[in-house]
Amino acid sequence: MQIQMADVLVSFKDRRSPALSNVSLRVEESEHVALLGPSGSGKTTLLRSLLGAVPVQEGTIRVDGLDLASTKALRTIRRRTGSLWQNSCLVPGLRAQTNAILGTSAVWGLREWVTALRGAVPRRYEERLSSLADDQGMGPYLRARVEHLSGGQRQRIAVLRAVLPEPRLVLADEPTSGLDPVTAQAAIRTLRGVPGATVLVTTHDLAVARQFPRVIALRQGHLCFDGTDLSDQDSRQIYEGPVVPA
Ligand SMILES: Nc1ncnc2c1ncn2[C@@H]1O[C@H](COP(=O)(O)OP(=O)(O)OP(=O)(O)O)[C@@H](O)[C@H]1O
C-alpha cells in the first residue's frame, strides 16, 4: 500500500512539544523502510498514526489513496494491515499457534472457529504457519501456552501473527528487541517476506536498519533523514546532532 503523509502534526495533551511535527513523507507500494531515531523521537507515534490510533491535529494521511480521516477508510486500512507492537499483547491461556492465527479470524467460517477454539489450526493455515514457524525456530513451541514461552519466543509468535494473514501493509515496532542476532535476522526476513507488502519497521539497531533499502529517521518529532545508505556520520547526526528537519 502506498503511504502519503503531508504536514502531519501529532500533539499529546500535557506534552510541551509535539510527538510528530510537520512530517511529510511518501512510501511506495511494496517499499521496505526502516525507521530510526532516539527514544521518544516519535517512531511509534508515526506507525500508530497510520492506523488512526493517535490524534492528528494537522495535516493529512492517505494510505492506498484513502484519507484516514474517514472511519470507513480506517476500517479498510486496518483490515489490510498486519502489525506488531512493543510488549506485543498475546492472549494468555491460549496456545502459541492459536495466538499466531488470531490475525486471520476476520475471515474464519464456523468450522474454523470451532477448530481454533479447540486449540488446533484450521487446515488452510497449517502449511504456511508450520513453514513460517520453522523459519523462526518456533516449530517445537507452537502447541505451548504463551505464558510458558520466553519473551523472545513470544515476540516471534507476534511476528507470525502479523504476517499470517498476508497483509498489504506490515507495521512492526521494534520487532527485534530482545532477540539474539540470528533470531532477529529471521524475524526481519519473515516480516519482509510477505509478497507485495509495504513494510515499515522501527528499530534501534543500526545493523538491522542498514539491511533495508530505505531508512527514515526522526529526531524530536521531525524527519531528519531519508535515504538509501546510512553512513556512520548520518547515524551520529541522527542520535547526537542538532535537530535539523530533512
Ligand atoms: N499516549 C500518549 N500520551 C502522551 N504522550 C505520548 C503518548 N504516546 C507517546 N507520547 C509521547 O510522544 C513522544 C514520542 O513517543 P514515541 O513512543 O512515538 O517515541 P519512540 O520514538 O517510539 O520511542 P522509543 O524508541 O522509546 O520507543 C514521547 O515524548 C512520548 O512520551
The ligand as a Tripos MOL2 file, in Angstrom:
@<TRIPOS>MOLECULE
LIG
   31    33     1     0     0
SMALL
NO_CHARGES

@<TRIPOS>ATOM
      1 N1         -0.3900    8.1970   24.5060 N.pl3     1 LIG1
      2 C1          0.4980    9.1490   24.7560 C.ar      1 LIG1
      3 N2          0.2080   10.1640   25.6050 N.ar      1 LIG1
      4 C2          1.0940   11.1600   25.8530 C.ar      1 LIG1
      5 N3          2.3240   11.2330   25.2990 N.ar      1 LIG1
      6 C3          2.6690   10.2570   24.4520 C.ar      1 LIG1
      7 C4          1.7930    9.1680   24.1410 C.ar      1 LIG1
      8 N4          2.4240    8.3540   23.2560 N.ar      1 LIG1
      9 C5          3.6390    8.8960   23.0500 C.ar      1 LIG1
     10 N5          3.7780   10.0270   23.7560 N.ar      1 LIG1
     11 C6          4.9570   10.9030   23.7440 C.3       1 LIG1
     12 O1          5.2680   11.1780   22.3890 O.3       1 LIG1
     13 C7          6.6760   11.1840   22.1930 C.3       1 LIG1
     14 C8          7.0510   10.1660   21.1150 C.3       1 LIG1
     15 O2          6.8030    8.8740   21.6180 O.3       1 LIG1
     16 P1          7.0220    7.5580   20.7380 P.3       1 LIG1
     17 O3          6.5350    6.4100   21.5400 O.co2     1 LIG1
     18 O4          6.4120    7.7700   19.4120 O.co2     1 LIG1
     19 O5          8.6140    7.5430   20.6000 O.3       1 LIG1
     20 P2          9.5800    6.4100   20.0280 P.3       1 LIG1
     21 O6         10.4930    7.0810   19.0850 O.co2     1 LIG1
     22 O7          8.7780    5.2740   19.5050 O.co2     1 LIG1
     23 O8         10.3570    5.9830   21.3330 O.3       1 LIG1
     24 P3         11.0550    4.5790   21.7580 P.3       1 LIG1
     25 O9         12.2170    4.3790   20.8280 O.co2     1 LIG1
     26 O10        11.4960    4.8410   23.1670 O.co2     1 LIG1
     27 O11        10.0110    3.5060   21.6620 O.co2     1 LIG1
     28 C9          7.3020   10.8850   23.5510 C.3       1 LIG1
     29 O12         7.6730   12.1080   24.1450 O.3       1 LIG1
     30 C10         6.1700   10.2250   24.3240 C.3       1 LIG1
     31 O13         6.2880   10.4890   25.7080 O.3       1 LIG1
@<TRIPOS>BOND
     1     1     2 1
     2     2     3 ar
     3     2     7 ar
     4     3     4 ar
     5     4     5 ar
     6     5     6 ar
     7     6     7 ar
     8     6    10 ar
     9     7     8 ar
    10     8     9 ar
    11     9    10 ar
    12    10    11 1
    13    11    12 1
    14    11    30 1
    15    12    13 1
    16    13    14 1
    17    13    28 1
    18    14    15 1
    19    15    16 1
    20    16    17 2
    21    16    18 1
    22    16    19 1
    23    19    20 1
    24    20    21 2
    25    20    22 1
    26    20    23 1
    27    23    24 1
    28    24    25 2
    29    24    26 1
    30    24    27 1
    31    28    29 1
    32    28    30 1
    33    30    31 1
@<TRIPOS>SUBSTRUCTURE
     1 LIG1         1 GROUP 0 **** ****
